[in-house]
Amino acid sequence: MGWSGSISGYLVGGIAIFSLGRQTAPGSVTTNGQIMFKDTIPVVRVQLEQTEFSDMEILYIHDSAQSTAAITEIFRKDFGELMLYLKANKLMPRKFLAWYYTGQPPWSIDIAVEPNGEAGPLTRRIQSRVQPGGEVIIAHMWGPYDRVGQAYRQVADWLKENHRKPLGAPFEVYLNDPSLVKEASEIRTDIYQLIQ
C-alpha cells in the first residue's frame, strides 16, 4: 500500500505538516487540505552529574570497524563472546561499556564488561585491565545511540565552562537493552569523562 502526490513540508512545534497533492497517506489526518504526521525524531534528554567512581576491573576485546554501519555487528559479536566467557567462568556482568579511540571511521573500539568477580584464564582476544576511577563528569542520556553526540557536546561545554581538562578517553556505559524498550527515547547511556 502506498501513496503518491506532490509533497512540500515544514515542521511546527514537533509536528511535521505536509501539503500533498490529491492523494493522502493511509492512516493520516487531513486538515484543510494539509496532512499532519507526528514528528518521529526521538527526543534526547541529557543530565550532567559531577561525581566520583571507584576503580573497575574490566574484561575487554579491542576491535575495529571500517564504517559506522559495521559497529552494530562488532558490538553483537564482541559482547556475545564476552558473555560466553562470563558464563563459562560462572560470572555475571555488572556493566556493559565501550571506549572509542578514534573520532571517525575506521573506528578503534574497546568493547567491555565489568564482571561481578575475578576472571579466569584469559583468551587470545579477551583481555583484562583496571579502569582507574576518580573525579568524573557523567552525561546521563535518554535517547538513541545515533544521537549520543549531543551528550558528548554537553560534556565538552561543561569542561570549557568549568575550566576543567579531560583525563584520558571518555567511555560509554549501556544501561538497558534497546530491543526491550518501547521507544528510542527510553534507551539509556551514560558517558563518563574523567576530569583533572
C-alpha positions as CSV (number, residue, x, y, z in Angstrom):
1,M,0.0,0.0,0.0
2,G,1.5,3.4,-0.9
3,W,0.6,6.9,-1.7
4,S,1.7,9.4,-4.3
5,G,1.4,13.1,-5.0
6,S,3.5,16.2,-4.6
7,I,4.9,16.9,-1.2
8,S,6.0,20.1,0.5
9,G,6.6,20.1,4.2
10,Y,7.6,22.1,7.3
11,L,8.0,21.5,11.0
12,V,5.7,23.2,13.5
13,G,6.1,22.5,17.2
14,G,7.3,18.9,16.8
15,I,4.6,18.1,14.2
16,A,5.7,17.6,10.6
17,I,3.0,19.2,8.3
18,F,2.9,18.2,4.7
19,S,0.8,19.6,1.9
20,L,0.1,16.8,-0.6
21,G,-1.5,16.7,-4.0
22,R,-4.8,14.8,-4.3
23,Q,-3.9,11.6,-2.6
24,T,-3.2,11.1,1.1
25,A,-1.1,8.7,3.1
26,P,-3.1,5.8,4.7
27,G,-3.9,6.5,8.4
28,S,-3.0,10.2,8.2
29,V,-5.2,13.1,9.3
30,T,-6.2,15.7,6.8
31,T,-7.0,19.3,7.9
32,N,-7.9,22.0,5.4
33,G,-6.0,20.2,2.6
34,Q,-2.9,19.5,4.7
35,I,-1.8,16.2,6.2
36,M,-0.2,16.1,9.6
37,F,2.2,13.4,10.8
38,K,3.6,13.2,14.2
39,D,7.3,14.0,14.2
40,T,9.1,10.7,14.7
41,I,12.6,12.1,15.7
42,P,13.1,10.9,19.2
43,V,13.7,13.5,21.9
44,V,17.1,13.3,23.5
45,R,17.5,14.2,27.2
46,V,20.9,14.7,28.9
47,Q,21.6,15.3,32.6
48,L,25.1,16.0,33.8
49,E,26.4,14.8,37.1
50,Q,29.8,15.6,38.7
51,T,30.8,12.7,41.0
52,E,33.5,10.1,41.7
53,F,33.7,6.4,40.9
54,S,36.0,3.6,42.1
55,D,38.4,1.6,40.0
56,M,36.8,-1.0,37.8
57,E,38.3,-4.3,36.7
58,I,37.1,-4.9,33.2
59,L,37.3,-7.6,30.5
60,Y,37.5,-6.2,27.0
61,I,38.1,-7.0,23.4
62,H,39.9,-4.4,21.2
63,D,38.4,-4.3,17.8
64,S,37.9,-2.0,14.8
65,A,35.0,-1.2,12.5
66,Q,35.6,0.1,9.0
67,S,32.4,2.0,8.9
68,T,29.8,3.4,11.3
69,A,27.3,0.8,9.9
70,A,29.7,-2.0,10.9
71,I,29.7,-1.0,14.6
72,T,26.4,-2.9,15.3
73,E,27.9,-6.2,14.1
74,I,31.1,-5.6,16.1
75,F,29.1,-5.0,19.2
76,R,26.9,-8.1,18.7
77,K,30.0,-10.3,18.0
78,D,32.2,-9.0,20.8
79,F,29.5,-8.7,23.5
80,G,28.4,-12.2,22.6
81,E,32.0,-13.5,23.0
82,L,32.3,-11.8,26.4
83,M,29.0,-13.2,27.6
84,L,30.0,-16.7,26.7
85,Y,33.3,-16.2,28.6
86,L,31.4,-14.9,31.6
87,K,29.0,-17.9,31.5
88,A,31.9,-20.4,31.2
89,N,33.5,-18.7,34.3
90,K,30.2,-18.5,36.3
91,L,30.3,-14.7,36.3
92,M,27.7,-12.1,35.6
93,P,28.1,-8.6,34.0
94,R,27.8,-5.5,36.2
95,K,28.2,-3.1,33.3
96,F,28.5,-3.1,29.6
97,L,31.0,-0.5,28.3
98,A,32.8,0.8,25.2
99,W,35.7,3.1,24.5
100,Y,36.1,4.8,21.1
101,Y,39.7,5.8,20.4
102,T,39.0,7.5,17.0
103,G,36.5,10.2,16.1
104,Q,35.7,8.8,12.6
105,P,36.0,5.6,10.6
106,P,37.9,3.4,10.8
107,W,36.7,3.1,14.4
108,S,39.1,1.8,17.0
109,I,37.0,0.4,19.9
110,D,37.3,-1.5,23.2
111,I,34.1,-3.5,23.9
112,A,34.0,-4.3,27.6
113,V,32.1,-5.8,30.6
114,E,32.7,-5.3,34.3
115,P,32.3,-8.8,35.8
116,N,30.9,-9.4,39.3
117,G,34.0,-11.5,40.3
118,E,37.5,-12.5,39.3
119,A,38.1,-13.6,35.8
120,G,39.7,-17.0,35.0
121,P,42.4,-17.6,32.3
122,L,42.1,-15.1,29.5
123,T,41.7,-15.9,25.8
124,R,43.7,-14.5,22.9
125,R,41.0,-11.9,22.3
126,I,39.7,-11.2,25.7
127,Q,42.0,-9.1,27.9
128,S,41.6,-7.5,31.3
129,R,42.6,-4.2,32.8
130,V,41.8,-1.9,35.6
131,Q,39.9,1.3,34.6
132,P,41.1,3.8,37.2
133,G,38.4,5.7,39.0
134,G,38.4,9.3,40.1
135,E,36.5,12.5,39.7
136,V,34.2,12.3,36.7
137,I,31.5,14.2,34.8
138,I,28.8,11.7,33.7
139,A,26.3,12.6,31.0
140,H,23.2,10.5,31.7
141,M,21.5,10.3,28.3
142,W,18.0,9.1,27.3
143,G,17.7,8.6,23.5
144,P,19.0,6.6,20.6
145,Y,22.7,5.8,20.2
146,D,23.0,7.7,16.9
147,R,22.3,10.9,18.9
148,V,25.0,10.4,21.5
149,G,27.0,13.2,20.0
150,Q,24.6,15.6,21.9
151,A,25.8,14.2,25.2
152,Y,29.5,14.5,24.2
153,R,28.9,18.1,23.3
154,Q,27.4,18.9,26.7
155,V,30.4,17.3,28.4
156,A,32.8,19.4,26.2
157,D,30.8,22.5,27.0
158,W,30.8,21.7,30.8
159,L,34.6,21.2,30.7
160,K,35.1,24.5,29.0
161,E,32.7,26.5,31.3
162,N,34.2,25.0,34.4
163,H,37.8,25.3,33.3
164,R,38.5,21.6,33.7
165,K,40.5,19.2,31.5
166,P,39.7,15.7,30.4
167,L,41.7,12.8,31.8
168,G,42.0,10.0,29.3
169,A,39.4,8.9,26.8
170,P,35.7,9.0,27.7
171,F,33.8,5.8,27.8
172,E,30.1,4.7,27.4
173,V,28.1,2.6,29.8
174,Y,25.0,1.0,28.3
175,L,22.2,0.8,31.0
176,N,19.4,-1.1,29.2
177,D,18.7,-3.3,26.1
178,P,17.4,-1.2,23.2
179,S,15.4,-4.3,21.9
180,L,13.4,-4.2,25.1
181,V,12.2,-0.6,25.1
182,K,9.0,0.7,23.5
183,E,10.6,3.9,22.2
184,A,14.1,5.0,21.3
185,S,13.8,7.9,23.8
186,E,13.9,5.2,26.6
187,I,17.4,3.9,25.6
188,R,19.8,4.9,28.4
189,T,23.5,5.5,28.0
190,D,26.0,7.1,30.4
191,I,29.1,8.9,29.1
192,Y,31.9,9.0,31.6
193,Q,34.7,11.6,31.3
194,L,37.4,11.5,34.0
195,I,38.5,15.1,34.8
196,Q,41.7,16.6,36.1
